[in-house]
Amino acid sequence: MLFFSYFKDLVGREVTVELKNDLAIRGTLHSVDQYLNIKLENTRVVDQEKFPHMLSVRNCFIRGSVVRYVQLPPEGVDIELLHDATRREARGG
Amino acid sequence: MLGGPGLESVVDQIISVITNDGRNIVGVLKGFDQATNIILDESHERVYSTKEGVQQLVLGLYIIRGDNISVIGELDEELDAGLDLSELRAHPLKPVIH
């Protein structure tokens, strides 16, 4: 639940999602769901020459199970808030 | 809290699916469910290679199981029309490793 809430607060920010097949997609975070599936808008593949497979795609849905990393802008990270939320989650879980 | 993937907005539109084994399948999304299983109509596979242009293999009406899906992209037909697939050279996508 923690990361679901965290990503909901990041909607509208530019993120780069790196997948388990090494593909990296940059875009604006449109929405996220309970499985941490991610919908991105205005997408661009990071290495377009190596991965031209999505040249005609500007909006995409990425299955949560296939995400390796979600790269966030540093301004989007409130460390204190995350620490507090993690402590609460650890106590409850 | 939404139960399944928010794919209603792309139903009846052309989508580009990247599967876990690295394939790229293009077709019209007809339906989906909570597990992201999808029904794809008029589908074809785009096979990328470094030696020759993109090959398109006609598949027809397909059901793709959700646990084999990596990415579902909304295909922009204008952008796609501007591509010369016969000139495109690329390595095939790698399979997903969990």
N, CA and C atoms of all chains as a GROMACS GRO file, in nm:
protein
  573
    1MET      N    1   0.081  -0.121   0.000
    1MET     CA    2   0.000   0.000   0.000
    1MET      C    3   0.085   0.126   0.000
    2LEU      N    4   0.201   0.116   0.064
    2LEU     CA    5   0.286   0.235   0.078
    2LEU      C    6   0.328   0.288  -0.058
    3PHE      N    7   0.379   0.200  -0.144
    3PHE     CA    8   0.428   0.246  -0.274
    3PHE      C    9   0.314   0.288  -0.366
    4PHE      N   10   0.199   0.226  -0.353
    4PHE     CA   11   0.082   0.267  -0.429
    4PHE      C   12   0.048   0.412  -0.394
    5SER      N   13   0.042   0.444  -0.264
    5SER     CA   14   0.013   0.580  -0.223
    5SER      C   15   0.123   0.676  -0.267
    6TYR      N   16   0.247   0.630  -0.256
    6TYR     CA   17   0.361   0.712  -0.294
    6TYR      C   18   0.355   0.750  -0.442
    7PHE      N   19   0.328   0.651  -0.528
    7PHE     CA   20   0.321   0.678  -0.670
    7PHE      C   21   0.201   0.766  -0.705
    8LYS      N   22   0.091   0.751  -0.632
    8LYS     CA   23  -0.026   0.836  -0.658
    8LYS      C   24   0.011   0.981  -0.637
    9ASP      N   25   0.096   1.007  -0.536
    9ASP     CA   26   0.139   1.145  -0.511
    9ASP      C   27   0.235   1.195  -0.618
   10LEU      N   28   0.294   1.104  -0.695
   10LEU     CA   29   0.391   1.145  -0.797
   10LEU      C   30   0.327   1.165  -0.934
   11VAL      N   31   0.195   1.145  -0.944
   11VAL     CA   32   0.128   1.159  -1.074
   11VAL      C   33   0.153   1.299  -1.129
   12GLY      N   34   0.187   1.307  -1.256
   12GLY     CA   35   0.215   1.436  -1.319
   12GLY      C   36   0.363   1.461  -1.334
   13ARG      N   37   0.446   1.381  -1.267
   13ARG     CA   38   0.591   1.403  -1.276
   13ARG      C   39   0.651   1.319  -1.390
   14GLU      N   40   0.770   1.366  -1.436
   14GLU     CA   41   0.845   1.292  -1.538
   14GLU      C   42   0.923   1.181  -1.468
   15VAL      N   43   0.904   1.059  -1.515
   15VAL     CA   44   0.979   0.947  -1.459
   15VAL      C   45   1.036   0.863  -1.572
   16THR      N   46   1.136   0.781  -1.539
   16THR     CA   47   1.188   0.686  -1.637
   16THR      C   48   1.171   0.547  -1.578
   17VAL      N   49   1.098   0.462  -1.652
   17VAL     CA   50   1.075   0.326  -1.604
   17VAL      C   51   1.170   0.232  -1.676
   18GLU      N   52   1.252   0.160  -1.600
   18GLU     CA   53   1.342   0.061  -1.661
   18GLU      C   54   1.281  -0.076  -1.640
   19LEU      N   55   1.266  -0.149  -1.750
   19LEU     CA   56   1.200  -0.279  -1.746
   19LEU      C   57   1.299  -0.393  -1.735
   20LYS      N   58   1.248  -0.512  -1.704
   20LYS     CA   59   1.333  -0.629  -1.686
   20LYS      C   60   1.388  -0.684  -1.817
   21ASN      N   61   1.345  -0.625  -1.931
   21ASN     CA   62   1.406  -0.665  -2.058
   21ASN      C   63   1.504  -0.556  -2.104
   22ASP      N   64   1.544  -0.470  -2.010
   22ASP     CA   65   1.642  -0.363  -2.032
   22ASP      C   66   1.588  -0.242  -2.108
   23LEU      N   67   1.464  -0.246  -2.151
   23LEU     CA   68   1.402  -0.131  -2.216
   23LEU      C   69   1.380  -0.022  -2.111
   24ALA      N   70   1.407   0.105  -2.146
   24ALA     CA   71   1.381   0.214  -2.053
   24ALA      C   72   1.289   0.315  -2.121
   25ILE      N   73   1.178   0.350  -2.055
   25ILE     CA   74   1.079   0.439  -2.114
   25ILE      C   75   1.063   0.562  -2.025
   26ARG      N   76   1.079   0.680  -2.086
   26ARG     CA   77   1.062   0.804  -2.013
   26ARG      C   78   0.924   0.860  -2.044
   27GLY      N   79   0.857   0.917  -1.943
   27GLY     CA   80   0.726   0.975  -1.970
   27GLY      C   81   0.669   1.040  -1.846
   28THR      N   82   0.550   1.099  -1.862
   28THR     CA   83   0.481   1.162  -1.750
   28THR      C   84   0.394   1.058  -1.683
   29LEU      N   85   0.405   1.046  -1.551
   29LEU     CA   86   0.326   0.948  -1.478
   29LEU      C   87   0.179   0.987  -1.482
   30HIS      N   88   0.097   0.905  -1.549
   30HIS     CA   89  -0.045   0.936  -1.563
   30HIS      C   90  -0.125   0.870  -1.451
   31SER      N   91  -0.096   0.744  -1.424
   31SER     CA   92  -0.168   0.676  -1.317
   31SER      C   93  -0.097   0.549  -1.276
   32VAL      N   94  -0.138   0.497  -1.160
   32VAL     CA   95  -0.081   0.374  -1.107
   32VAL      C   96  -0.195   0.298  -1.042
   33ASP      N   97  -0.181   0.165  -1.032
   33ASP     CA   98  -0.288   0.091  -0.965
   33ASP      C   99  -0.231   0.003  -0.855
   34GLN      N  100  -0.316  -0.076  -0.792
   34GLN     CA  101  -0.276  -0.155  -0.675
   34GLN      C  102  -0.165  -0.255  -0.707
   35TYR      N  103  -0.150  -0.294  -0.834
   35TYR     CA  104  -0.044  -0.388  -0.872
   35TYR      C  105   0.083  -0.313  -0.910
   36LEU      N  106   0.079  -0.178  -0.892
   36LEU     CA  107   0.188  -0.092  -0.937
   36LEU      C  108   0.207  -0.101  -1.088
   37ASN      N  109   0.099  -0.135  -1.162
   37ASN     CA  110   0.099  -0.116  -1.306
   37ASN      C  111   0.108   0.035  -1.326
   38ILE      N  112   0.180   0.077  -1.431
   38ILE     CA  113   0.205   0.219  -1.452
   38ILE      C  114   0.155   0.261  -1.589
   39LYS      N  115   0.085   0.375  -1.594
   39LYS     CA  116   0.047   0.432  -1.723
   39LYS      C  117   0.127   0.560  -1.741
   40LEU      N  118   0.197   0.568  -1.854
   40LEU     CA  119   0.277   0.686  -1.885
   40LEU      C  120   0.222   0.757  -2.006
   41GLU      N  121   0.236   0.891  -2.007
   41GLU     CA  122   0.195   0.970  -2.124
   41GLU      C  123   0.316   1.040  -2.182
   42ASN      N  124   0.303   1.074  -2.311
   42ASN     CA  125   0.410   1.148  -2.378
   42ASN      C  126   0.542   1.071  -2.368
   43THR      N  127   0.536   0.943  -2.402
   43THR     CA  128   0.650   0.856  -2.380
   43THR      C  129   0.757   0.867  -2.489
   44ARG      N  130   0.880   0.848  -2.446
   44ARG     CA  131   0.991   0.835  -2.540
   44ARG      C  132   1.080   0.724  -2.487
   45VAL      N  133   1.123   0.635  -2.573
   45VAL     CA  134   1.215   0.531  -2.531
   45VAL      C  135   1.352   0.596  -2.514
   46VAL      N  136   1.425   0.556  -2.409
   46VAL     CA  137   1.551   0.624  -2.377
   46VAL      C  138   1.657   0.607  -2.487
   47ASP      N  139   1.682   0.487  -2.534
   47ASP     CA  140   1.781   0.467  -2.640
   47ASP      C  141   1.707   0.433  -2.767
   48GLN      N  142   1.659   0.535  -2.840
   48GLN     CA  143   1.568   0.512  -2.952
   48GLN      C  144   1.632   0.438  -3.068
   49GLU      N  145   1.765   0.452  -3.079
   49GLU     CA  146   1.832   0.383  -3.190
   49GLU      C  147   1.837   0.234  -3.163
   50LYS      N  148   1.862   0.198  -3.036
   50LYS     CA  149   1.872   0.057  -3.000
   50LYS      C  150   1.734  -0.006  -2.990
   51PHE      N  151   1.634   0.075  -2.948
   51PHE     CA  152   1.500   0.022  -2.927
   51PHE      C  153   1.396   0.099  -3.008
   52PRO      N  154   1.394   0.081  -3.143
   52PRO     CA  155   1.296   0.154  -3.224
   52PRO      C  156   1.158   0.090  -3.219
   53HIS      N  157   1.140  -0.011  -3.135
   53HIS     CA  158   1.018  -0.091  -3.134
   53HIS      C  159   0.896  -0.012  -3.089
   54MET      N  160   0.918   0.106  -3.024
   54MET     CA  161   0.803   0.181  -2.976
   54MET      C  162   0.801   0.323  -3.029
   55LEU      N  163   0.854   0.342  -3.151
   55LEU     CA  164   0.863   0.476  -3.207
   55LEU      C  165   0.726   0.542  -3.226
   56SER      N  166   0.624   0.462  -3.258
   56SER     CA  167   0.492   0.520  -3.284
   56SER      C  168   0.403   0.525  -3.161
   57VAL      N  169   0.461   0.495  -3.044
   57VAL     CA  170   0.380   0.491  -2.922
   57VAL      C  171   0.410   0.614  -2.838
   58ARG      N  172   0.303   0.685  -2.795
   58ARG     CA  173   0.321   0.804  -2.710
   58ARG      C  174   0.258   0.786  -2.572
   59ASN      N  175   0.167   0.688  -2.560
   59ASN     CA  176   0.107   0.660  -2.429
   59ASN      C  177   0.113   0.511  -2.408
   60CYS      N  178   0.152   0.468  -2.287
   60CYS     CA  179   0.158   0.324  -2.271
   60CYS      C  180   0.122   0.281  -2.129
   61PHE      N  181   0.087   0.152  -2.121
   61PHE     CA  182   0.056   0.086  -1.995
   61PHE      C  183   0.168  -0.014  -1.971
   62ILE      N  184   0.230  -0.007  -1.854
   62ILE     CA  185   0.340  -0.098  -1.823
   62ILE      C  186   0.298  -0.186  -1.707
   63ARG      N  187   0.308  -0.318  -1.727
   63ARG     CA  188   0.266  -0.413  -1.626
   63ARG      C  189   0.365  -0.407  -1.508
   64GLY      N  190   0.312  -0.397  -1.387
   64GLY     CA  191   0.396  -0.382  -1.269
   64GLY      C  192   0.500  -0.492  -1.254
   65SER      N  193   0.462  -0.613  -1.293
   65SER     CA  194   0.550  -0.730  -1.274
   65SER      C  195   0.677  -0.722  -1.357
   66VAL      N  196   0.680  -0.631  -1.454
   66VAL     CA  197   0.793  -0.628  -1.546
   66VAL      C  198   0.885  -0.508  -1.522
   67VAL      N  199   0.851  -0.429  -1.416
   67VAL     CA  200   0.931  -0.311  -1.386
   67VAL      C  201   1.052  -0.352  -1.301
   68ARG      N  202   1.171  -0.304  -1.344
   68ARG     CA  203   1.291  -0.324  -1.262
   68ARG      C  204   1.312  -0.199  -1.174
   69TYR      N  205   1.317  -0.082  -1.238
   69TYR     CA  206   1.335   0.043  -1.161
   69TYR      C  207   1.236   0.149  -1.208
   70VAL      N  208   1.202   0.241  -1.117
   70VAL     CA  209   1.133   0.362  -1.157
   70VAL      C  210   1.225   0.476  -1.114
   71GLN      N  211   1.282   0.549  -1.213
   71GLN     CA  212   1.374   0.656  -1.182
   71GLN      C  213   1.297   0.785  -1.161
   72LEU      N  214   1.316   0.846  -1.043
   72LEU     CA  215   1.240   0.966  -1.005
   72LEU      C  216   1.327   1.089  -1.004
   73PRO      N  217   1.264   1.207  -1.028
   73PRO     CA  218   1.340   1.331  -1.012
   73PRO      C  219   1.368   1.353  -0.864
   74PRO      N  220   1.488   1.397  -0.826
   74PRO     CA  221   1.522   1.414  -0.684
   74PRO      C  222   1.425   1.507  -0.611
   75GLU      N  223   1.372   1.609  -0.687
   75GLU     CA  224   1.277   1.702  -0.624
   75GLU      C  225   1.148   1.632  -0.587
   76GLY      N  226   1.125   1.516  -0.645
   76GLY     CA  227   1.001   1.445  -0.619
   76GLY      C  228   1.007   1.358  -0.496
   77VAL      N  229   1.126   1.355  -0.430
   77VAL     CA  230   1.144   1.263  -0.318
   77VAL      C  231   1.150   1.340  -0.186
   78ASP      N  232   1.052   1.315  -0.099
   78ASP     CA  233   1.054   1.373   0.035
   78ASP      C  234   1.099   1.262   0.130
   79ILE      N  235   1.228   1.262   0.160
   79ILE     CA  236   1.287   1.153   0.238
   79ILE      C  237   1.220   1.137   0.374
   80GLU      N  238   1.194   1.248   0.443
   80GLU     CA  239   1.134   1.242   0.577
   80GLU      C  240   0.997   1.174   0.572
   81LEU      N  241   0.918   1.214   0.472
   81LEU     CA  242   0.784   1.158   0.456
   81LEU      C  243   0.792   1.007   0.433
   82LEU      N  244   0.888   0.968   0.349
   82LEU     CA  245   0.907   0.825   0.318
   82LEU      C  246   0.949   0.747   0.443
   83HIS      N  247   1.041   0.805   0.520
   83HIS     CA  248   1.086   0.740   0.643
   83HIS      C  249   0.969   0.717   0.738
   84ASP      N  250   0.888   0.822   0.757
   84ASP     CA  251   0.773   0.811   0.846
   84ASP      C  252   0.676   0.704   0.799
   85ALA      N  253   0.647   0.706   0.669
   85ALA     CA  254   0.552   0.610   0.613
   85ALA      C  255   0.605   0.467   0.628
   86THR      N  256   0.737   0.450   0.609
   86THR     CA  257   0.798   0.317   0.620
   86THR      C  258   0.790   0.267   0.763
   87ARG      N  259   0.816   0.358   0.859
   87ARG     CA  260   0.810   0.318   1.000
   87ARG      C  261   0.668   0.275   1.035
   88ARG      N  262   0.571   0.350   0.988
   88ARG     CA  263   0.431   0.316   1.015
   88ARG      C  264   0.396   0.180   0.955
   89GLU      N  265   0.441   0.159   0.832
   89GLU     CA  266   0.412   0.034   0.761
   89GLU      C  267   0.478  -0.084   0.832
   90ALA      N  268   0.601  -0.063   0.880
   90ALA     CA  269   0.675  -0.170   0.947
   90ALA      C  270   0.605  -0.208   1.076
   91ARG      N  271   0.554  -0.109   1.149
   91ARG     CA  272   0.484  -0.133   1.274
   91ARG      C  273   0.356  -0.211   1.248
   92GLY      N  274   0.283  -0.168   1.145
   92GLY     CA  275   0.153  -0.228   1.117
   92GLY      C  276   0.163  -0.367   1.058
   93GLY      N  277   0.265  -0.392   0.978
   93GLY     CA  278   0.276  -0.517   0.902
   93GLY      C  279   0.338  -0.633   0.973
   94MET      N  280  -1.052   0.259  -0.549
   94MET     CA  281  -0.937   0.181  -0.599
   94MET      C  282  -0.982   0.094  -0.715
   95LEU      N  283  -0.922   0.115  -0.829
   95LEU     CA  284  -0.961   0.041  -0.948
   95LEU      C  285  -0.914  -0.103  -0.938
   96GLY      N  286  -0.999  -0.196  -0.979
   96GLY     CA  287  -0.963  -0.337  -0.969
   96GLY      C  288  -0.862  -0.380  -1.072
   97GLY      N  289  -0.889  -0.348  -1.199
   97GLY     CA  290  -0.802  -0.400  -1.305
   97GLY      C  291  -0.730  -0.288  -1.377
   98PRO      N  292  -0.661  -0.322  -1.486
   98PRO     CA  293  -0.586  -0.222  -1.562
   98PRO      C  294  -0.682  -0.125  -1.629
   99GLY      N  295  -0.647   0.003  -1.630
   99GLY     CA  296  -0.733   0.104  -1.692
   99GLY      C  297  -0.716   0.105  -1.842
  100LEU      N  298  -0.761   0.001  -1.909
  100LEU     CA  299  -0.743  -0.009  -2.054
  100LEU      C  300  -0.870   0.026  -2.131
  101GLU      N  301  -0.976   0.071  -2.060
  101GLU     CA  302  -1.101   0.105  -2.130
  101GLU      C  303  -1.077   0.211  -2.236
  102SER      N  304  -0.986   0.304  -2.205
  102SER     CA  305  -0.963   0.416  -2.296
  102SER      C  306  -0.904   0.373  -2.430
  103VAL      N  307  -0.842   0.254  -2.437
  103VAL     CA  308  -0.781   0.211  -2.563
  103VAL      C  309  -0.858   0.100  -2.634
  104VAL      N  310  -0.973   0.059  -2.577
  104VAL     CA  311  -1.053  -0.045  -2.645
  104VAL      C  312  -1.096   0.006  -2.782
  105ASP      N  313  -1.090  -0.082  -2.882
  105ASP     CA  314  -1.122  -0.052  -3.022
  105ASP      C  315  -1.016   0.035  -3.089
  106GLN      N  316  -0.903   0.057  -3.021
  106GLN     CA  317  -0.792   0.129  -3.084
  106GLN      C  318  -0.677   0.034  -3.114
  107ILE      N  319  -0.588   0.079  -3.202
  107ILE     CA  320  -0.474  -0.006  -3.236
  107ILE      C  321  -0.368   0.009  -3.128
  108ILE      N  322  -0.323  -0.106  -3.078
  108ILE     CA  323  -0.221  -0.104  -2.973
  108ILE      C  324  -0.100  -0.185  -3.016
  109SER      N  325   0.011  -0.156  -2.950
  109SER     CA  326   0.135  -0.229  -2.974
  109SER      C  327   0.168  -0.300  -2.843
  110VAL      N  328   0.175  -0.432  -2.847
  110VAL     CA  329   0.200  -0.509  -2.725
  110VAL      C  330   0.343  -0.562  -2.728
  111ILE      N  331   0.414  -0.545  -2.617
  111ILE     CA  332   0.544  -0.609  -2.606
  111ILE      C  333   0.527  -0.723  -2.506
  112THR      N  334   0.562  -0.844  -2.551
  112THR     CA  335   0.542  -0.961  -2.466
  112THR      C  336   0.671  -0.993  -2.390
  113ASN      N  337   0.658  -1.080  -2.290
  113ASN     CA  338   0.773  -1.113  -2.206
  113ASN      C  339   0.885  -1.184  -2.282
  114ASP      N  340   0.850  -1.249  -2.394
  114ASP     CA  341   0.956  -1.316  -2.471
  114ASP      C  342   1.015  -1.223  -2.576
  115GLY      N  343   0.980  -1.094  -2.570
  115GLY     CA  344   1.044  -0.996  -2.656
  115GLY      C  345   0.977  -0.973  -2.790
  116ARG      N  346   0.856  -1.024  -2.806
  116ARG     CA  347   0.785  -1.003  -2.934
  116ARG      C  348   0.706  -0.873  -2.933
  117ASN      N  349   0.682  -0.819  -3.051
  117ASN     CA  350   0.603  -0.697  -3.065
  117ASN      C  351   0.482  -0.731  -3.151
  118ILE      N  352   0.363  -0.726  -3.093
  118ILE     CA  353   0.241  -0.761  -3.165
  118ILE      C  354   0.149  -0.641  -3.170
  119VAL      N  355   0.104  -0.608  -3.290
  119VAL     CA  356   0.019  -0.490  -3.313
  119VAL      C  357  -0.121  -0.536  -3.351
  120GLY      N  358  -0.224  -0.476  -3.291
  120GLY     CA  359  -0.359  -0.515  -3.327
  120GLY      C  360  -0.461  -0.424  -3.260
  121VAL      N  361  -0.589  -0.454  -3.281
  121VAL     CA  362  -0.697  -0.374  -3.223
  121VAL      C  363  -0.742  -0.439  -3.093
  122LEU      N  364  -0.738  -0.362  -2.985
  122LEU     CA  365  -0.779  -0.417  -2.855
  122LEU      C  366  -0.931  -0.432  -2.850
  123LYS      N  367  -0.976  -0.554  -2.829
  123LYS     CA  368  -1.120  -0.577  -2.825
  123LYS      C  369  -1.170  -0.598  -2.683
  124GLY      N  370  -1.084  -0.650  -2.596
  124GLY     CA  371  -1.126  -0.674  -2.460
  124GLY      C  372  -1.009  -0.705  -2.370
  125PHE      N  373  -1.034  -0.694  -2.239
  125PHE     CA  374  -0.930  -0.725  -2.142
  125PHE      C  375  -0.999  -0.764  -2.012
  126ASP      N  376  -0.920  -0.817  -1.918
  126ASP     CA  377  -0.979  -0.848  -1.788
  126ASP      C  378  -0.884  -0.806  -1.676
  127GLN      N  379  -0.920  -0.839  -1.554
  127GLN     CA  380  -0.843  -0.800  -1.436
  127GLN      C  381  -0.698  -0.847  -1.440
  128ALA      N  382  -0.675  -0.961  -1.505
  128ALA     CA  383  -0.539  -1.017  -1.510
  128ALA      C  384  -0.460  -0.963  -1.627
  129THR      N  385  -0.516  -0.863  -1.696
  129THR     CA  386  -0.458  -0.806  -1.819
  129THR      C  387  -0.448  -0.907  -1.933
  130ASN      N  388  -0.529  -1.013  -1.929
  130ASN     CA  389  -0.543  -1.097  -2.049
  130ASN      C  390  -0.611  -1.007  -2.151
  131ILE      N  391  -0.570  -1.015  -2.279
  131ILE     CA  392  -0.632  -0.927  -2.378
  131ILE      C  393  -0.676  -1.002  -2.502
  132ILE      N  394  -0.775  -0.943  -2.568
  132ILE     CA  395  -0.819  -0.994  -2.698
  132ILE      C  396  -0.776  -0.893  -2.802
  133LEU      N  397  -0.701  -0.940  -2.899
  133LEU     CA  398  -0.645  -0.853  -3.002
  133LEU      C  399  -0.696  -0.898  -3.138
  134ASP      N  400  -0.761  -0.806  -3.210
  134ASP     CA  401  -0.814  -0.840  -3.342
  134ASP      C  402  -0.725  -0.782  -3.451
  135GLU      N  403  -0.727  -0.844  -3.568
  135GLU     CA  404  -0.649  -0.798  -3.685
  135GLU      C  405  -0.501  -0.781  -3.647
  136SER      N  406  -0.449  -0.878  -3.574
  136SER     CA  407  -0.315  -0.858  -3.522
  136SER      C  408  -0.207  -0.909  -3.616
  137HIS      N  409  -0.089  -0.847  -3.604
  137HIS     CA  410   0.028  -0.895  -3.675
  137HIS      C  411   0.150  -0.875  -3.587
  138GLU      N  412   0.249  -0.961  -3.610
  138GLU     CA  413   0.371  -0.949  -3.533
  138GLU      C  414   0.473  -0.874  -3.615
  139ARG      N  415   0.546  -0.782  -3.549
  139ARG     CA  416   0.655  -0.711  -3.618
  139ARG      C  417   0.786  -0.772  -3.570
  140VAL      N  418   0.857  -0.836  -3.665
  140VAL     CA  419   0.982  -0.902  -3.631
  140VAL      C  420   1.098  -0.812  -3.672
  141TYR      N  421   1.178  -0.773  -3.573
  141TYR     CA  422   1.290  -0.684  -3.598
  141TYR      C  423   1.417  -0.766  -3.616
  142SER      N  424   1.503  -0.722  -3.709
  142SER     CA  425   1.630  -0.791  -3.727
  142SER      C  426   1.736  -0.690  -3.770
  143THR      N  427   1.862  -0.728  -3.748
  143THR     CA  428   1.970  -0.638  -3.784
  143THR      C  429   2.010  -0.655  -3.930
  144LYS      N  430   1.963  -0.766  -3.991
  144LYS     CA  431   2.006  -0.796  -4.128
  144LYS      C  432   1.908  -0.745  -4.232
  145GLU      N  433   1.777  -0.744  -4.200
  145GLU     CA  434   1.679  -0.700  -4.298
  145GLU      C  435   1.574  -0.614  -4.230
  146GLY      N  436   1.487  -0.552  -4.308
  146GLY     CA  437   1.383  -0.465  -4.253
  146GLY      C  438   1.283  -0.542  -4.168
  147VAL      N  439   1.189  -0.467  -4.109
  147VAL     CA  440   1.091  -0.528  -4.019
  147VAL      C  441   0.996  -0.618  -4.097
  148GLN      N  442   0.982  -0.742  -4.051
  148GLN     CA  443   0.889  -0.838  -4.114
  148GLN      C  444   0.757  -0.833  -4.041
  149GLN      N  445   0.645  -0.831  -4.116
  149GLN     CA  446   0.514  -0.831  -4.052
  149GLN      C  447   0.444  -0.964  -4.079
  150LEU      N  448   0.415  -1.038  -3.973
  150LEU     CA  449   0.348  -1.167  -3.986
  150LEU      C  450   0.203  -1.154  -3.942
  151VAL      N  451   0.111  -1.185  -4.033
  151VAL     CA  452  -0.031  -1.171  -4.000
  151VAL      C  453  -0.074  -1.284  -3.906
  152LEU      N  454  -0.145  -1.245  -3.798
  152LEU     CA  455  -0.187  -1.343  -3.699
  152LEU      C  456  -0.338  -1.358  -3.690
  153GLY      N  457  -0.412  -1.248  -3.702
  153GLY     CA  458  -0.558  -1.256  -3.692
  153GLY      C  459  -0.608  -1.225  -3.553
  154LEU      N  460  -0.707  -1.303  -3.506
  154LEU     CA  461  -0.769  -1.279  -3.376
  154LEU      C  462  -0.693  -1.358  -3.269
  155TYR      N  463  -0.639  -1.288  -3.171
  155TYR     CA  464  -0.556  -1.352  -3.070
  155TYR      C  465  -0.603  -1.320  -2.929
  156ILE      N  466  -0.579  -1.414  -2.838
  156ILE     CA  467  -0.590  -1.385  -2.696
  156ILE      C  468  -0.447  -1.393  -2.642
  157ILE      N  469  -0.403  -1.288  -2.574
  157ILE     CA  470  -0.270  -1.291  -2.515
  157ILE      C  471  -0.287  -1.294  -2.363
  158ARG      N  472  -0.222  -1.390  -2.300
  158ARG     CA  473  -0.236  -1.406  -2.157
  158ARG      C  474  -0.162  -1.296  -2.083
  159GLY      N  475  -0.226  -1.241  -1.982
  159GLY     CA  476  -0.174  -1.126  -1.909
  159GLY      C  477  -0.035  -1.146  -1.850
  160ASP      N  478  -0.007  -1.267  -1.802
  160ASP     CA  479   0.124  -1.282  -1.737
  160ASP      C  480   0.239  -1.287  -1.835
  161ASN      N  481   0.206  -1.283  -1.965
  161ASN     CA  482   0.311  -1.279  -2.067
  161ASN      C  483   0.327  -1.138  -2.126
  162ILE      N  484   0.253  -1.040  -2.071
  162ILE     CA  485   0.255  -0.904  -2.128
  162ILE      C  486   0.346  -0.811  -2.048
  163SER      N  487   0.432  -0.736  -2.120
  163SER     CA  488   0.517  -0.635  -2.056
  163SER      C  489   0.458  -0.496  -2.070
  164VAL      N  490   0.433  -0.456  -2.196
  164VAL     CA  491   0.389  -0.320  -2.224
  164VAL      C  492   0.273  -0.321  -2.323
  165ILE      N  493   0.175  -0.234  -2.298
  165ILE     CA  494   0.068  -0.211  -2.397
  165ILE      C  495   0.076  -0.064  -2.435
  166GLY      N  496   0.108  -0.038  -2.560
  166GLY     CA  497   0.124   0.101  -2.604
  166GLY      C  498   0.014   0.141  -2.700
  167GLU      N  499  -0.032   0.266  -2.689
  167GLU     CA  500  -0.132   0.318  -2.780
  167GLU      C  501  -0.058   0.360  -2.906
  168LEU      N  502  -0.088   0.296  -3.019
  168LEU     CA  503  -0.017   0.324  -3.143
  168LEU      C  504  -0.072   0.451  -3.206
  169ASP      N  505   0.017   0.547  -3.230
  169ASP     CA  506  -0.024   0.670  -3.298
  169ASP      C  507  -0.013   0.643  -3.448
  170GLU      N  508  -0.129   0.630  -3.515
  170GLU     CA  509  -0.129   0.588  -3.656
  170GLU      C  510  -0.057   0.686  -3.747
  171GLU      N  511  -0.064   0.816  -3.712
  171GLU     CA  512   0.008   0.916  -3.793
  171GLU      C  513   0.158   0.891  -3.786
  172LEU      N  514   0.208   0.873  -3.664
  172LEU     CA  515   0.350   0.849  -3.645
  172LEU      C  516   0.392   0.719  -3.713
  173ASP      N  517   0.305   0.618  -3.701
  173ASP     CA  518   0.338   0.488  -3.757
  173ASP      C  519   0.343   0.494  -3.910
  174ALA      N  520   0.255   0.574  -3.970
  174ALA     CA  521   0.252   0.587  -4.115
  174ALA      C  522   0.380   0.652  -4.166
  175GLY      N  523   0.443   0.733  -4.080
  175GLY     CA  524   0.566   0.801  -4.119
  175GLY      C  525   0.689   0.712  -4.110
  176LEU      N  526   0.673   0.592  -4.057
  176LEU     CA  527   0.787   0.503  -4.043
  176LEU      C  528   0.808   0.421  -4.169
  177ASP      N  529   0.936   0.402  -4.208
  177ASP     CA  530   0.964   0.311  -4.319
  177ASP      C  531   1.019   0.183  -4.256
  178LEU      N  532   0.929   0.088  -4.233
  178LEU     CA  533   0.966  -0.034  -4.162
  178LEU      C  534   1.069  -0.116  -4.240
  179SER      N  535   1.070  -0.101  -4.374
  179SER     CA  536   1.164  -0.182  -4.453
  179SER      C  537   1.308  -0.136  -4.433
  180GLU      N  538   1.325  -0.012  -4.382
  180GLU     CA  539   1.459   0.041  -4.362
  180GLU      C  540   1.505   0.026  -4.218
  181LEU      N  541   1.412  -0.014  -4.129
  181LEU     CA  542   1.444  -0.022  -3.986
  181LEU      C  543   1.525  -0.148  -3.954
  182ARG      N  544   1.642  -0.125  -3.886
  182ARG     CA  545   1.723  -0.238  -3.846
  182ARG      C  546   1.740  -0.231  -3.695
  183ALA      N  547   1.714  -0.340  -3.627
  183ALA     CA  548   1.734  -0.340  -3.483
  183ALA      C  549   1.745  -0.482  -3.431
  184HIS      N  550   1.811  -0.495  -3.316
  184HIS     CA  551   1.813  -0.624  -3.250
  184HIS      C  552   1.675  -0.653  -3.197
  185PRO      N  553   1.633  -0.778  -3.199
  185PRO     CA  554   1.505  -0.811  -3.134
  185PRO      C  555   1.513  -0.779  -2.986
  186LEU      N  556   1.397  -0.749  -2.926
  186LEU     CA  557   1.396  -0.717  -2.783
  186LEU      C  558   1.438  -0.839  -2.701
  187LYS      N  559   1.499  -0.812  -2.588
  187LYS     CA  560   1.540  -0.923  -2.503
  187LYS      C  561   1.419  -0.976  -2.426
  188PRO      N  562   1.421  -1.104  -2.390
  188PRO     CA  563   1.312  -1.154  -2.305
  188PRO      C  564   1.327  -1.100  -2.164
  189VAL      N  565   1.214  -1.097  -2.093
  189VAL     CA  566   1.213  -1.048  -1.955
  189VAL      C  567   1.278  -1.152  -1.864
  190ILE      N  568   1.366  -1.104  -1.776
  190ILE     CA  569   1.426  -1.194  -1.677
  190ILE      C  570   1.386  -1.143  -1.539
  191HIS      N  571   1.311  -1.224  -1.464
  191HIS     CA  572   1.261  -1.178  -1.334
  191HIS      C  573   1.367  -1.185  -1.226
   0.00000   0.00000   0.00000
